Amino acid sequence: CFALRWMADEGVEMAFGSDAPVSPLDPWLSIAAAVHRSGDERPAWHEEQSLTPREALAASTDGQGTVGVGSRGDLIVLDADPLAVAGGPEAAAHLRSIRVAATLVDGEVIYDDD
């Protein structure tokens, strides 16, 4: 969307989704595209509309933010910190490389890559 940066600056609560099955069901691709404004290493399209990794991740996590007492029991454990790189094409490449190490639903482990 051309107005991502404007919406973020205005405090609009954003919620990312998917076009699956038309496109891959991979939230990291959407998050990376919002950060770099490109689906790959090509130059950014309207770079001024880029979101930070934190903003893009928040739009994909239902606003949950952190884990604590009373948090929902549906979680993923990642193999890398999605906020380790601040922005731009480097952050997008980092985000696209992240893999899920474990998935918990209702507090029970349903996937573990070990």
GROMACS elastic network, one bead per residue, 0.5 to 0.9 nm:
[ bonds ]
;  ai    aj funct       b0    kb
    1     4     6  0.58021   500
    1    34     6  0.86699   500
    1    49     6  0.84153   500
    2     5     6  0.79934   500
    2     6     6  0.86756   500
    2    46     6  0.73256   500
    2    49     6  0.64535   500
    3     6     6  0.51910   500
    3     7     6  0.60841   500
    3     8     6  0.86084   500
    3    49     6  0.64361   500
    4     7     6  0.52129   500
    4     8     6  0.61935   500
    4     9     6  0.86035   500
    4    14     6  0.87221   500
    4    34     6  0.79524   500
    4    49     6  0.55730   500
    4    50     6  0.69757   500
    4    51     6  0.70206   500
    5     8     6  0.51205   500
    5     9     6  0.60731   500
    5    10     6  0.85539   500
    5    48     6  0.72054   500
    5    50     6  0.60403   500
    5    51     6  0.61347   500
    6     9     6  0.50925   500
    6    10     6  0.61154   500
    6    11     6  0.86813   500
    6    12     6  0.86957   500
    6    49     6  0.73384   500
    7    10     6  0.50852   500
    7    11     6  0.62796   500
    7    12     6  0.51346   500
    7    13     6  0.79606   500
    7    14     6  0.79230   500
    8    11     6  0.51933   500
    8    12     6  0.57126   500
    8    13     6  0.75086   500
    8    14     6  0.77315   500
    8    51     6  0.77237   500
    8    55     6  0.77187   500
    9    12     6  0.76305   500
   11    14     6  0.88298   500
   13    59     6  0.74655   500
   13    63     6  0.86993   500
   14    55     6  0.88267   500
   14    56     6  0.86239   500
   14    58     6  0.80811   500
   14    59     6  0.50927   500
   14    60     6  0.83186   500
   15    58     6  0.80521   500
   15    60     6  0.60028   500
   15    61     6  0.80286   500
   15    62     6  0.69504   500
   15    63     6  0.86198   500
   16    27     6  0.83205   500
   16    30     6  0.76815   500
   16    31     6  0.83087   500
   16    56     6  0.81889   500
   16    58     6  0.89784   500
   16    59     6  0.54010   500
   16    60     6  0.51875   500
   16    61     6  0.84986   500
   16    62     6  0.88732   500
   17    27     6  0.78721   500
   17    30     6  0.82932   500
   17    59     6  0.88605   500
   17    60     6  0.73751   500
   18    21     6  0.83631   500
   18    22     6  0.88655   500
   18    23     6  0.75978   500
   18    24     6  0.80513   500
   18    25     6  0.64068   500
   18    26     6  0.80034   500
   18    27     6  0.75119   500
   18    30     6  0.80634   500
   19    22     6  0.56005   500
   19    23     6  0.55346   500
   19    24     6  0.76464   500
   19    25     6  0.75353   500
   20    24     6  0.58397   500
   20    25     6  0.54115   500
   20    26     6  0.88534   500
   21    24     6  0.65822   500
   21    25     6  0.71005   500
   22    25     6  0.88162   500
   23    26     6  0.85548   500
   24    27     6  0.85869   500
   24    29     6  0.83538   500
   25    29     6  0.86743   500
   26    29     6  0.57334   500
   26    30     6  0.72584   500
   27    30     6  0.52355   500
   27    31     6  0.61859   500
   27    32     6  0.85413   500
   27    60     6  0.72931   500
   28    32     6  0.58986   500
   28    33     6  0.83922   500
   28    57     6  0.88112   500
   28    92     6  0.87736   500
   28    95     6  0.58896   500
   28    96     6  0.54137   500
   28    97     6  0.81523   500
   28    98     6  0.73964   500
   28    99     6  0.88993   500
   29    32     6  0.51621   500
   29    33     6  0.60665   500
   29    34     6  0.86588   500
   29    39     6  0.69478   500
   29    40     6  0.88659   500
   29    92     6  0.83627   500
   29    95     6  0.76139   500
   29    96     6  0.58265   500
   30    33     6  0.50647   500
   30    34     6  0.62253   500
   30    35     6  0.86875   500
   30    39     6  0.80118   500
   30    56     6  0.83617   500
   30    60     6  0.87756   500
   31    34     6  0.52394   500
   31    35     6  0.63747   500
   31    36     6  0.87982   500
   31    51     6  0.89105   500
   31    53     6  0.73202   500
   31    56     6  0.53176   500
   31    57     6  0.63462   500
   31    59     6  0.84269   500
   31    60     6  0.75152   500
   31    92     6  0.78370   500
   31    95     6  0.72889   500
   31    96     6  0.83263   500
   32    35     6  0.50886   500
   32    36     6  0.60866   500
   32    37     6  0.76821   500
   32    38     6  0.77848   500
   32    39     6  0.72731   500
   32    40     6  0.85638   500
   32    53     6  0.77648   500
   32    56     6  0.79497   500
   32    89     6  0.85200   500
   32    91     6  0.72860   500
   32    93     6  0.72549   500
   32    94     6  0.82430   500
   32    95     6  0.56531   500
   32    96     6  0.62668   500
   33    36     6  0.52468   500
   33    39     6  0.51668   500
   33    40     6  0.77585   500
   33    44     6  0.88540   500
   33    50     6  0.85051   500
   33    92     6  0.68554   500
   34    37     6  0.52033   500
   34    38     6  0.76091   500
   34    39     6  0.88534   500
   34    49     6  0.82356   500
   34    50     6  0.58267   500
   34    51     6  0.57305   500
   34    52     6  0.80582   500
   34    53     6  0.82269   500
   34    56     6  0.63236   500
   34    92     6  0.85207   500
   35    38     6  0.82085   500
   35    47     6  0.87801   500
   35    49     6  0.87000   500
   35    50     6  0.50877   500
   35    52     6  0.56679   500
   35    53     6  0.59439   500
   35    55     6  0.86537   500
   35    56     6  0.67933   500
   35    87     6  0.62830   500
   35    88     6  0.63635   500
   35    89     6  0.79422   500
   35    91     6  0.72985   500
   35    92     6  0.62012   500
   36    39     6  0.78826   500
   36    40     6  0.85184   500
   36    41     6  0.87246   500
   36    43     6  0.83349   500
   36    44     6  0.58003   500
   36    45     6  0.81886   500
   36    47     6  0.69840   500
   36    50     6  0.60648   500
   36    51     6  0.78149   500
   36    52     6  0.88675   500
   36    87     6  0.71345   500
   36    89     6  0.54491   500
   36    90     6  0.84904   500
   36    91     6  0.75505   500
   36    92     6  0.57223   500
   36    93     6  0.89605   500
   37    40     6  0.89007   500
   37    43     6  0.81354   500
   37    45     6  0.53312   500
   37    46     6  0.68467   500
   37    47     6  0.60842   500
   37    48     6  0.89587   500
   37    49     6  0.75221   500
   37    50     6  0.59966   500
   37    51     6  0.85496   500
   37    88     6  0.85623   500
   37    89     6  0.87906   500
   37    92     6  0.88702   500
   38    41     6  0.70245   500
   38    42     6  0.63530   500
   38    43     6  0.68096   500
   38    44     6  0.51439   500
   38    45     6  0.62486   500
   38    47     6  0.89132   500
   38    89     6  0.84493   500
   38    92     6  0.85164   500
   39    42     6  0.76175   500
   39    44     6  0.88027   500
   39    92     6  0.85672   500
   40    43     6  0.84825   500
   40    89     6  0.83024   500
   40    92     6  0.79246   500
   40    93     6  0.77002   500
   40    96     6  0.89273   500
   41    44     6  0.83244   500
   41    89     6  0.65556   500
   41    90     6  0.89691   500
   41    92     6  0.83665   500
   41    93     6  0.76676   500
   42    45     6  0.87498   500
   42    89     6  0.85960   500
   43    47     6  0.84783   500
   43    89     6  0.82588   500
   44    47     6  0.51705   500
   44    48     6  0.89776   500
   44    50     6  0.86055   500
   44    88     6  0.84229   500
   44    89     6  0.80750   500
   45    48     6  0.85524   500
   45    49     6  0.84623   500
   46    49     6  0.57519   500
   46    50     6  0.76125   500
   47    50     6  0.54338   500
   47    88     6  0.86783   500
   48    51     6  0.87648   500
   50    87     6  0.85774   500
   50    88     6  0.82044   500
   51    54     6  0.79670   500
   51    55     6  0.58982   500
   51    56     6  0.60220   500
   51    87     6  0.81359   500
   52    55     6  0.51774   500
   52    56     6  0.62352   500
   52    57     6  0.85016   500
   52    83     6  0.89694   500
   52    86     6  0.69764   500
   52    87     6  0.59746   500
   52    88     6  0.85863   500
   53    56     6  0.51574   500
   53    57     6  0.59425   500
   53    58     6  0.84682   500
   53    82     6  0.72022   500
   53    83     6  0.60044   500
   53    84     6  0.89355   500
   53    85     6  0.78993   500
   53    86     6  0.67121   500
   53    87     6  0.64228   500
   53    91     6  0.73945   500
   53    92     6  0.84222   500
   53    95     6  0.84197   500
   54    57     6  0.51629   500
   54    58     6  0.60912   500
   54    59     6  0.87004   500
   54    82     6  0.82235   500
   54    83     6  0.64600   500
   54    86     6  0.87400   500
   55    58     6  0.51389   500
   55    59     6  0.63524   500
   55    60     6  0.88925   500
   56    59     6  0.51632   500
   56    60     6  0.65911   500
   57    60     6  0.51322   500
   57    61     6  0.63206   500
   57    63     6  0.89781   500
   57    65     6  0.88295   500
   57    82     6  0.80505   500
   57    83     6  0.87108   500
   58    61     6  0.52345   500
   58    62     6  0.68493   500
   58    63     6  0.55741   500
   58    64     6  0.76575   500
   58    65     6  0.67502   500
   59    62     6  0.65616   500
   59    63     6  0.68877   500
   60    63     6  0.77690   500
   61    64     6  0.60365   500
   61    65     6  0.71791   500
   62    65     6  0.81997   500
   64    67     6  0.77174   500
   64    71     6  0.77801   500
   64    72     6  0.82706   500
   66    71     6  0.80518   500
   67    70     6  0.83767   500
   67    71     6  0.57663   500
   67    72     6  0.80165   500
   67    73     6  0.89982   500
   67    75     6  0.86917   500
   68    71     6  0.54075   500
   68    72     6  0.87409   500
   69    72     6  0.88406   500
   70    73     6  0.85972   500
   71    74     6  0.86739   500
   72    75     6  0.77441   500
   72   105     6  0.88809   500
   72   106     6  0.72951   500
   72   107     6  0.81404   500
   73   104     6  0.68451   500
   73   105     6  0.58388   500
   73   108     6  0.78381   500
   74   103     6  0.75291   500
   74   104     6  0.52708   500
   74   106     6  0.53826   500
   74   107     6  0.63018   500
   74   108     6  0.83464   500
   75   102     6  0.83077   500
   75   103     6  0.58422   500
   75   104     6  0.50362   500
   75   105     6  0.65924   500
   75   106     6  0.84516   500
   75   107     6  0.77737   500
   76   100     6  0.65344   500
   76   101     6  0.74166   500
   76   102     6  0.56627   500
   76   104     6  0.61842   500
   76   105     6  0.87948   500
   77    80     6  0.88609   500
   77    99     6  0.88099   500
   77   100     6  0.59218   500
   77   101     6  0.53512   500
   77   103     6  0.63320   500
   77   104     6  0.83309   500
   78    81     6  0.71066   500
   78    82     6  0.82657   500
   78    98     6  0.68844   500
   78    99     6  0.59350   500
   78   101     6  0.51757   500
   78   102     6  0.70968   500
   79    98     6  0.62954   500
   79    99     6  0.56756   500
   79   100     6  0.61782   500
   79   101     6  0.56507   500
   79   102     6  0.89311   500
   80    83     6  0.87868   500
   80    84     6  0.80325   500
   80    94     6  0.87565   500
   80    95     6  0.88727   500
   80    97     6  0.87853   500
   80    98     6  0.60693   500
   80    99     6  0.76028   500
   80   100     6  0.88569   500
   81    84     6  0.53624   500
   81    85     6  0.85782   500
   81    95     6  0.88503   500
   81    98     6  0.81929   500
   82    85     6  0.73971   500
   82    91     6  0.83666   500
   82    94     6  0.74623   500
   82    95     6  0.60153   500
   82    98     6  0.73508   500
   83    86     6  0.66520   500
   83    87     6  0.89039   500
   83    91     6  0.82054   500
   83    95     6  0.85695   500
   84    91     6  0.79149   500
   84    94     6  0.83538   500
   85    88     6  0.85726   500
   85    90     6  0.69619   500
   85    92     6  0.85899   500
   85    94     6  0.72637   500
   85    95     6  0.87038   500
   86    90     6  0.83275   500
   86    91     6  0.61733   500
   87    90     6  0.66764   500
   87    92     6  0.71500   500
   88    91     6  0.54584   500
   88    92     6  0.63782   500
   88    93     6  0.88316   500
   89    93     6  0.61247   500
   89    94     6  0.85245   500
   90    93     6  0.52070   500
   90    94     6  0.61948   500
   90    95     6  0.86426   500
   91    95     6  0.60611   500
   91    96     6  0.85886   500
   92    95     6  0.50629   500
   92    96     6  0.61523   500
   92    97     6  0.86554   500
   93    96     6  0.51923   500
   93    97     6  0.63559   500
   94    97     6  0.52262   500
   94    98     6  0.66579   500
   95    98     6  0.54634   500
   95    99     6  0.89875   500
   96    99     6  0.84384   500
  100   103     6  0.73008   500
  100   111     6  0.89533   500
  100   112     6  0.85147   500
  100   113     6  0.78381   500
  101   111     6  0.78352   500
  101   112     6  0.59196   500
  101   113     6  0.52867   500
  101   114     6  0.78413   500
  102   109     6  0.70821   500
  102   110     6  0.75972   500
  102   111     6  0.51104   500
  102   113     6  0.62252   500
  102   114     6  0.86639   500
  103   108     6  0.82380   500
  103   109     6  0.58005   500
  103   110     6  0.57314   500
  103   112     6  0.66677   500
  104   107     6  0.53930   500
  104   108     6  0.50180   500
  104   110     6  0.56316   500
  104   111     6  0.70954   500
  104   112     6  0.89845   500
  105   108     6  0.52976   500
  105   109     6  0.65593   500
  105   110     6  0.66674   500
  106   109     6  0.85626   500
  109   112     6  0.70738   500
